[in-house]
Amino acid sequence: MPKDPVMLLSYINLKLRDFYPSLEAFCEDTNEDINAIIDTLAGIEYHYDAVKNQFV
């Protein structure tokens, strides 16, 4: 997983768009900490939109 927040945003949105129906499914499959992802991306003012299944 990228450490840089902007790279993380791109990586997560790509995975959500192409492979996973939700952020929860991504985190369960990859054993990533959902709160760490949300907090990191909130730091650059992006928030998860469950309807769009992406960070916006």
PyMOL Python script that loads the backbone (N, CA, C, O; Angstrom):
from pymol import cmd

cmd.read_pdbstr("""\
ATOM      1  N   MET A   1       0.841  -1.179   0.000  1.00  0.00           N
ATOM      2  CA  MET A   1       0.000   0.000   0.000  1.00  0.00           C
ATOM      3  C   MET A   1       0.889   1.247   0.000  1.00  0.00           C
ATOM      4  O   MET A   1       1.861   1.330   0.751  1.00  0.00           O
ATOM      5  N   PRO A   2       0.544   2.199  -0.842  1.00  0.00           N
ATOM      6  CA  PRO A   2       1.306   3.445  -0.871  1.00  0.00           C
ATOM      7  C   PRO A   2       1.210   4.211   0.450  1.00  0.00           C
ATOM      8  O   PRO A   2       0.158   4.228   1.090  1.00  0.00           O
ATOM      9  N   LYS A   3       2.289   4.829   0.844  1.00  0.00           N
ATOM     10  CA  LYS A   3       2.311   5.645   2.068  1.00  0.00           C
ATOM     11  C   LYS A   3       1.876   7.080   1.788  1.00  0.00           C
ATOM     12  O   LYS A   3       1.279   7.731   2.645  1.00  0.00           O
ATOM     13  N   ASP A   4       2.177   7.572   0.585  1.00  0.00           N
ATOM     14  CA  ASP A   4       1.789   8.921   0.206  1.00  0.00           C
ATOM     15  C   ASP A   4       0.265   8.990   0.056  1.00  0.00           C
ATOM     16  O   ASP A   4      -0.310   8.170  -0.660  1.00  0.00           O
ATOM     17  N   PRO A   5      -0.403   9.943   0.711  1.00  0.00           N
ATOM     18  CA  PRO A   5      -1.868  10.005   0.663  1.00  0.00           C
ATOM     19  C   PRO A   5      -2.450  10.137  -0.748  1.00  0.00           C
ATOM     20  O   PRO A   5      -3.486   9.538  -1.037  1.00  0.00           O
ATOM     21  N   VAL A   6      -1.818  10.895  -1.617  1.00  0.00           N
ATOM     22  CA  VAL A   6      -2.342  11.059  -2.977  1.00  0.00           C
ATOM     23  C   VAL A   6      -2.201   9.751  -3.762  1.00  0.00           C
ATOM     24  O   VAL A   6      -3.101   9.375  -4.513  1.00  0.00           O
ATOM     25  N   MET A   7      -1.093   9.075  -3.589  1.00  0.00           N
ATOM     26  CA  MET A   7      -0.912   7.775  -4.246  1.00  0.00           C
ATOM     27  C   MET A   7      -1.879   6.745  -3.664  1.00  0.00           C
ATOM     28  O   MET A   7      -2.411   5.906  -4.391  1.00  0.00           O
ATOM     29  N   LEU A   8      -2.103   6.811  -2.362  1.00  0.00           N
ATOM     30  CA  LEU A   8      -3.061   5.917  -1.717  1.00  0.00           C
ATOM     31  C   LEU A   8      -4.460   6.139  -2.281  1.00  0.00           C
ATOM     32  O   LEU A   8      -5.182   5.178  -2.547  1.00  0.00           O
ATOM     33  N   LEU A   9      -4.842   7.386  -2.464  1.00  0.00           N
ATOM     34  CA  LEU A   9      -6.144   7.713  -3.035  1.00  0.00           C
ATOM     35  C   LEU A   9      -6.312   7.066  -4.397  1.00  0.00           C
ATOM     36  O   LEU A   9      -7.332   6.432  -4.665  1.00  0.00           O
ATOM     37  N   SER A  10      -5.330   7.219  -5.246  1.00  0.00           N
ATOM     38  CA  SER A  10      -5.386   6.641  -6.586  1.00  0.00           C
ATOM     39  C   SER A  10      -5.458   5.116  -6.522  1.00  0.00           C
ATOM     40  O   SER A  10      -6.253   4.497  -7.228  1.00  0.00           O
ATOM     41  N   TYR A  11      -4.634   4.526  -5.685  1.00  0.00           N
ATOM     42  CA  TYR A  11      -4.587   3.065  -5.528  1.00  0.00           C
ATOM     43  C   TYR A  11      -5.923   2.511  -5.028  1.00  0.00           C
ATOM     44  O   TYR A  11      -6.463   1.560  -5.593  1.00  0.00           O
ATOM     45  N   ILE A  12      -6.443   3.115  -3.969  1.00  0.00           N
ATOM     46  CA  ILE A  12      -7.702   2.624  -3.385  1.00  0.00           C
ATOM     47  C   ILE A  12      -8.849   2.780  -4.367  1.00  0.00           C
ATOM     48  O   ILE A  12      -9.629   1.845  -4.547  1.00  0.00           O
ATOM     49  N   ASN A  13      -8.973   3.935  -5.006  1.00  0.00           N
ATOM     50  CA  ASN A  13     -10.077   4.130  -5.938  1.00  0.00           C
ATOM     51  C   ASN A  13      -9.992   3.179  -7.123  1.00  0.00           C
ATOM     52  O   ASN A  13     -11.021   2.723  -7.620  1.00  0.00           O
ATOM     53  N   LEU A  14      -8.785   2.874  -7.581  1.00  0.00           N
ATOM     54  CA  LEU A  14      -8.616   1.898  -8.649  1.00  0.00           C
ATOM     55  C   LEU A  14      -9.107   0.521  -8.199  1.00  0.00           C
ATOM     56  O   LEU A  14      -9.862  -0.141  -8.912  1.00  0.00           O
ATOM     57  N   LYS A  15      -8.676   0.100  -7.019  1.00  0.00           N
ATOM     58  CA  LYS A  15      -9.083  -1.210  -6.502  1.00  0.00           C
ATOM     59  C   LYS A  15     -10.596  -1.275  -6.300  1.00  0.00           C
ATOM     60  O   LYS A  15     -11.223  -2.286  -6.616  1.00  0.00           O
ATOM     61  N   LEU A  16     -11.180  -0.198  -5.774  1.00  0.00           N
ATOM     62  CA  LEU A  16     -12.625  -0.179  -5.549  1.00  0.00           C
ATOM     63  C   LEU A  16     -13.374  -0.217  -6.875  1.00  0.00           C
ATOM     64  O   LEU A  16     -14.380  -0.913  -7.005  1.00  0.00           O
ATOM     65  N   ARG A  17     -12.896   0.513  -7.835  1.00  0.00           N
ATOM     66  CA  ARG A  17     -13.563   0.562  -9.140  1.00  0.00           C
ATOM     67  C   ARG A  17     -13.484  -0.787  -9.860  1.00  0.00           C
ATOM     68  O   ARG A  17     -14.472  -1.248 -10.431  1.00  0.00           O
ATOM     69  N   ASP A  18     -12.319  -1.410  -9.830  1.00  0.00           N
ATOM     70  CA  ASP A  18     -12.088  -2.593 -10.664  1.00  0.00           C
ATOM     71  C   ASP A  18     -12.307  -3.940  -9.983  1.00  0.00           C
ATOM     72  O   ASP A  18     -12.572  -4.935 -10.657  1.00  0.00           O
ATOM     73  N   PHE A  19     -12.198  -3.985  -8.649  1.00  0.00           N
ATOM     74  CA  PHE A  19     -12.175  -5.296  -8.007  1.00  0.00           C
ATOM     75  C   PHE A  19     -13.099  -5.491  -6.813  1.00  0.00           C
ATOM     76  O   PHE A  19     -13.443  -6.632  -6.504  1.00  0.00           O
ATOM     77  N   TYR A  20     -13.512  -4.439  -6.132  1.00  0.00           N
ATOM     78  CA  TYR A  20     -14.225  -4.616  -4.871  1.00  0.00           C
ATOM     79  C   TYR A  20     -15.539  -3.844  -4.836  1.00  0.00           C
ATOM     80  O   TYR A  20     -15.603  -2.708  -5.305  1.00  0.00           O
ATOM     81  N   PRO A  21     -16.584  -4.451  -4.288  1.00  0.00           N
ATOM     82  CA  PRO A  21     -17.887  -3.778  -4.215  1.00  0.00           C
ATOM     83  C   PRO A  21     -17.989  -2.748  -3.085  1.00  0.00           C
ATOM     84  O   PRO A  21     -18.935  -1.962  -3.042  1.00  0.00           O
ATOM     85  N   SER A  22     -17.005  -2.757  -2.166  1.00  0.00           N
ATOM     86  CA  SER A  22     -17.053  -1.806  -1.044  1.00  0.00           C
ATOM     87  C   SER A  22     -15.663  -1.683  -0.420  1.00  0.00           C
ATOM     88  O   SER A  22     -14.790  -2.526  -0.624  1.00  0.00           O
ATOM     89  N   LEU A  23     -15.490  -0.619   0.339  1.00  0.00           N
ATOM     90  CA  LEU A  23     -14.243  -0.436   1.081  1.00  0.00           C
ATOM     91  C   LEU A  23     -14.082  -1.547   2.112  1.00  0.00           C
ATOM     92  O   LEU A  23     -12.972  -2.025   2.347  1.00  0.00           O
ATOM     93  N   GLU A  24     -15.173  -1.950   2.718  1.00  0.00           N
ATOM     94  CA  GLU A  24     -15.127  -3.025   3.707  1.00  0.00           C
ATOM     95  C   GLU A  24     -14.632  -4.323   3.079  1.00  0.00           C
ATOM     96  O   GLU A  24     -13.822  -5.034   3.674  1.00  0.00           O
ATOM     97  N   ALA A  25     -15.114  -4.632   1.888  1.00  0.00           N
ATOM     98  CA  ALA A  25     -14.690  -5.856   1.194  1.00  0.00           C
ATOM     99  C   ALA A  25     -13.201  -5.799   0.867  1.00  0.00           C
ATOM    100  O   ALA A  25     -12.490  -6.794   1.010  1.00  0.00           O
ATOM    101  N   PHE A  26     -12.731  -4.629   0.426  1.00  0.00           N
ATOM    102  CA  PHE A  26     -11.301  -4.467   0.141  1.00  0.00           C
ATOM    103  C   PHE A  26     -10.475  -4.723   1.390  1.00  0.00           C
ATOM    104  O   PHE A  26      -9.494  -5.466   1.348  1.00  0.00           O
ATOM    105  N   CYS A  27     -10.866  -4.111   2.498  1.00  0.00           N
ATOM    106  CA  CYS A  27     -10.099  -4.237   3.740  1.00  0.00           C
ATOM    107  C   CYS A  27     -10.128  -5.658   4.291  1.00  0.00           C
ATOM    108  O   CYS A  27      -9.123  -6.145   4.808  1.00  0.00           O
ATOM    109  N   GLU A  28     -11.269  -6.321   4.184  1.00  0.00           N
ATOM    110  CA  GLU A  28     -11.350  -7.718   4.635  1.00  0.00           C
ATOM    111  C   GLU A  28     -10.439  -8.610   3.810  1.00  0.00           C
ATOM    112  O   GLU A  28      -9.754  -9.478   4.353  1.00  0.00           O
ATOM    113  N   ASP A  29     -10.429  -8.399   2.504  1.00  0.00           N
ATOM    114  CA  ASP A  29      -9.644  -9.239   1.614  1.00  0.00           C
ATOM    115  C   ASP A  29      -8.140  -8.998   1.759  1.00  0.00           C
ATOM    116  O   ASP A  29      -7.348  -9.932   1.635  1.00  0.00           O
ATOM    117  N   THR A  30      -7.748  -7.760   2.019  1.00  0.00           N
ATOM    118  CA  THR A  30      -6.333  -7.401   2.053  1.00  0.00           C
ATOM    119  C   THR A  30      -5.784  -7.233   3.469  1.00  0.00           C
ATOM    120  O   THR A  30      -4.598  -6.954   3.646  1.00  0.00           O
ATOM    121  N   ASN A  31      -6.631  -7.400   4.467  1.00  0.00           N
ATOM    122  CA  ASN A  31      -6.244  -7.230   5.873  1.00  0.00           C
ATOM    123  C   ASN A  31      -5.698  -5.832   6.171  1.00  0.00           C
ATOM    124  O   ASN A  31      -4.807  -5.672   7.005  1.00  0.00           O
ATOM    125  N   GLU A  32      -6.233  -4.834   5.490  1.00  0.00           N
ATOM    126  CA  GLU A  32      -5.843  -3.448   5.742  1.00  0.00           C
ATOM    127  C   GLU A  32      -6.766  -2.861   6.803  1.00  0.00           C
ATOM    128  O   GLU A  32      -7.900  -3.309   6.975  1.00  0.00           O
ATOM    129  N   ASP A  33      -6.270  -1.863   7.503  1.00  0.00           N
ATOM    130  CA  ASP A  33      -7.032  -1.191   8.559  1.00  0.00           C
ATOM    131  C   ASP A  33      -7.908  -0.117   7.923  1.00  0.00           C
ATOM    132  O   ASP A  33      -7.409   0.893   7.426  1.00  0.00           O
ATOM    133  N   ILE A  34      -9.212  -0.347   7.944  1.00  0.00           N
ATOM    134  CA  ILE A  34     -10.145   0.581   7.310  1.00  0.00           C
ATOM    135  C   ILE A  34     -10.056   1.977   7.923  1.00  0.00           C
ATOM    136  O   ILE A  34     -10.143   2.973   7.205  1.00  0.00           O
ATOM    137  N   ASN A  35      -9.888   2.055   9.220  1.00  0.00           N
ATOM    138  CA  ASN A  35      -9.814   3.366   9.877  1.00  0.00           C
ATOM    139  C   ASN A  35      -8.548   4.122   9.502  1.00  0.00           C
ATOM    140  O   ASN A  35      -8.574   5.347   9.379  1.00  0.00           O
ATOM    141  N   ALA A  36      -7.458   3.421   9.320  1.00  0.00           N
ATOM    142  CA  ALA A  36      -6.211   4.065   8.901  1.00  0.00           C
ATOM    143  C   ALA A  36      -6.360   4.653   7.499  1.00  0.00           C
ATOM    144  O   ALA A  36      -5.885   5.756   7.232  1.00  0.00           O
ATOM    145  N   ILE A  37      -7.011   3.924   6.618  1.00  0.00           N
ATOM    146  CA  ILE A  37      -7.240   4.421   5.257  1.00  0.00           C
ATOM    147  C   ILE A  37      -8.143   5.650   5.291  1.00  0.00           C
ATOM    148  O   ILE A  37      -7.840   6.670   4.673  1.00  0.00           O
ATOM    149  N   ILE A  38      -9.240   5.545   6.009  1.00  0.00           N
ATOM    150  CA  ILE A  38     -10.187   6.671   6.109  1.00  0.00           C
ATOM    151  C   ILE A  38      -9.505   7.890   6.706  1.00  0.00           C
ATOM    152  O   ILE A  38      -9.670   9.000   6.200  1.00  0.00           O
ATOM    153  N   ASP A  39      -8.743   7.702   7.773  1.00  0.00           N
ATOM    154  CA  ASP A  39      -8.061   8.827   8.426  1.00  0.00           C
ATOM    155  C   ASP A  39      -7.004   9.455   7.521  1.00  0.00           C
ATOM    156  O   ASP A  39      -6.893  10.679   7.451  1.00  0.00           O
ATOM    157  N   THR A  40      -6.237   8.630   6.835  1.00  0.00           N
ATOM    158  CA  THR A  40      -5.202   9.153   5.945  1.00  0.00           C
ATOM    159  C   THR A  40      -5.811   9.982   4.829  1.00  0.00           C
ATOM    160  O   THR A  40      -5.319  11.067   4.519  1.00  0.00           O
ATOM    161  N   LEU A  41      -6.865   9.486   4.232  1.00  0.00           N
ATOM    162  CA  LEU A  41      -7.475  10.201   3.115  1.00  0.00           C
ATOM    163  C   LEU A  41      -8.294  11.408   3.588  1.00  0.00           C
ATOM    164  O   LEU A  41      -8.458  12.373   2.842  1.00  0.00           O
ATOM    165  N   ALA A  42      -8.795  11.360   4.795  1.00  0.00           N
ATOM    166  CA  ALA A  42      -9.467  12.540   5.363  1.00  0.00           C
ATOM    167  C   ALA A  42      -8.467  13.683   5.529  1.00  0.00           C
ATOM    168  O   ALA A  42      -8.830  14.856   5.448  1.00  0.00           O
ATOM    169  N   GLY A  43      -7.214  13.326   5.759  1.00  0.00           N
ATOM    170  CA  GLY A  43      -6.158  14.321   5.899  1.00  0.00           C
ATOM    171  C   GLY A  43      -5.930  15.136   4.638  1.00  0.00           C
ATOM    172  O   GLY A  43      -5.394  16.242   4.708  1.00  0.00           O
ATOM    173  N   ILE A  44      -6.329  14.610   3.483  1.00  0.00           N
ATOM    174  CA  ILE A  44      -6.250  15.376   2.230  1.00  0.00           C
ATOM    175  C   ILE A  44      -7.657  15.700   1.721  1.00  0.00           C
ATOM    176  O   ILE A  44      -7.870  15.969   0.538  1.00  0.00           O
ATOM    177  N   GLU A  45      -8.606  15.663   2.658  1.00  0.00           N
ATOM    178  CA  GLU A  45      -9.997  16.069   2.423  1.00  0.00           C
ATOM    179  C   GLU A  45     -10.758  15.190   1.435  1.00  0.00           C
ATOM    180  O   GLU A  45     -11.561  15.681   0.641  1.00  0.00           O
ATOM    181  N   TYR A  46     -10.498  13.893   1.493  1.00  0.00           N
ATOM    182  CA  TYR A  46     -11.275  12.919   0.723  1.00  0.00           C
ATOM    183  C   TYR A  46     -12.010  12.023   1.699  1.00  0.00           C
ATOM    184  O   TYR A  46     -11.473  11.631   2.735  1.00  0.00           O
ATOM    185  N   HIS A  47     -13.258  11.704   1.349  1.00  0.00           N
ATOM    186  CA  HIS A  47     -14.104  10.891   2.216  1.00  0.00           C
ATOM    187  C   HIS A  47     -14.767   9.807   1.380  1.00  0.00           C
ATOM    188  O   HIS A  47     -15.079  10.011   0.207  1.00  0.00           O
ATOM    189  N   TYR A  48     -14.974   8.664   1.998  1.00  0.00           N
ATOM    190  CA  TYR A  48     -15.559   7.526   1.287  1.00  0.00           C
ATOM    191  C   TYR A  48     -17.038   7.758   1.034  1.00  0.00           C
ATOM    192  O   TYR A  48     -17.791   8.086   1.952  1.00  0.00           O
ATOM    193  N   ASP A  49     -17.448   7.587  -0.211  1.00  0.00           N
ATOM    194  CA  ASP A  49     -18.847   7.663  -0.609  1.00  0.00           C
ATOM    195  C   ASP A  49     -19.276   6.244  -0.966  1.00  0.00           C
ATOM    196  O   ASP A  49     -18.863   5.699  -1.989  1.00  0.00           O
ATOM    197  N   ALA A  50     -20.105   5.656  -0.117  1.00  0.00           N
ATOM    198  CA  ALA A  50     -20.510   4.259  -0.304  1.00  0.00           C
ATOM    199  C   ALA A  50     -21.357   4.078  -1.556  1.00  0.00           C
ATOM    200  O   ALA A  50     -21.287   3.030  -2.198  1.00  0.00           O
ATOM    201  N   VAL A  51     -22.146   5.068  -1.912  1.00  0.00           N
ATOM    202  CA  VAL A  51     -22.982   4.967  -3.112  1.00  0.00           C
ATOM    203  C   VAL A  51     -22.116   4.907  -4.365  1.00  0.00           C
ATOM    204  O   VAL A  51     -22.370   4.105  -5.264  1.00  0.00           O
ATOM    205  N   LYS A  52     -21.107   5.746  -4.420  1.00  0.00           N
ATOM    206  CA  LYS A  52     -20.184   5.753  -5.567  1.00  0.00           C
ATOM    207  C   LYS A  52     -19.078   4.721  -5.431  1.00  0.00           C
ATOM    208  O   LYS A  52     -18.387   4.420  -6.404  1.00  0.00           O
ATOM    209  N   ASN A  53     -18.905   4.177  -4.233  1.00  0.00           N
ATOM    210  CA  ASN A  53     -17.836   3.235  -3.910  1.00  0.00           C
ATOM    211  C   ASN A  53     -16.475   3.806  -4.294  1.00  0.00           C
ATOM    212  O   ASN A  53     -15.673   3.160  -4.969  1.00  0.00           O
ATOM    213  N   GLN A  54     -16.246   5.020  -3.849  1.00  0.00           N
ATOM    214  CA  GLN A  54     -14.947   5.655  -4.073  1.00  0.00           C
ATOM    215  C   GLN A  54     -14.755   6.790  -3.078  1.00  0.00           C
ATOM    216  O   GLN A  54     -15.701   7.251  -2.440  1.00  0.00           O
ATOM    217  N   PHE A  55     -13.514   7.225  -2.964  1.00  0.00           N
ATOM    218  CA  PHE A  55     -13.225   8.396  -2.153  1.00  0.00           C
ATOM    219  C   PHE A  55     -13.376   9.615  -3.033  1.00  0.00           C
ATOM    220  O   PHE A  55     -12.828   9.680  -4.133  1.00  0.00           O
ATOM    221  N   VAL A  56     -14.127  10.580  -2.536  1.00  0.00           N
ATOM    222  CA  VAL A  56     -14.394  11.808  -3.298  1.00  0.00           C
ATOM    223  C   VAL A  56     -14.082  13.020  -2.446  1.00  0.00           C
ATOM    224  O   VAL A  56     -14.239  14.152  -2.903  1.00  0.00           O
TER     225      VAL A  56
END
""", "prot")
cmd.dss("prot")
cmd.show_as("cartoon", "prot")
cmd.util.cbc("prot")
cmd.orient("prot")
